[in-house]
Amino acid sequence: EMDWAYTEGVLMAHKILLKAVEDGYTKFISVGGDGMANEVLNVIMNNDLADKVTLGILPMGTSNEIHIAYNIPLKYEDALKVLLGGKVIRAPIGKITGDFPTGTHYVLNHTDVGLSSLTAISATNGVKWLKGEIKYYIYALKNIVRFKENTGSIKVDGELILNDNGEPFEKF
């Protein structure tokens, strides 16, 4: 038995998820691509809900790299079988601070360091007459060109990760 709520714009998942938690819901399924999954993840992490809710993801977006990384079938019927099977994994989550409008940004063990989320936001707020994958690719390129180089370090479980020279990674 499920209830449904649809986002109607960028960052709508925030209001929907927080209201659902207030109403007692603890299990959520993000239906979309990497941008939607990361948007829902950021609501969970930025509101200290990680130990209170379970997130499932169903691949229905343009970019489904997260689904591939976690061996979630891309055919939605097969992905639903996995979700309904009740298998739960504790996923590693990356925390990134830098060139993001919201400050801290979280990602699901994902190599694009948040570019898919920025691209999804840009494409949603961008020109309305451009549609489909071409729109996504144009905004992805635009965000890659405009993305600032960030200085930082990589930590895993609080431990600083060093490069081959024994020094912290510094440029991303």
Disulfide bonds with the S-S distance in Angstrom:
none
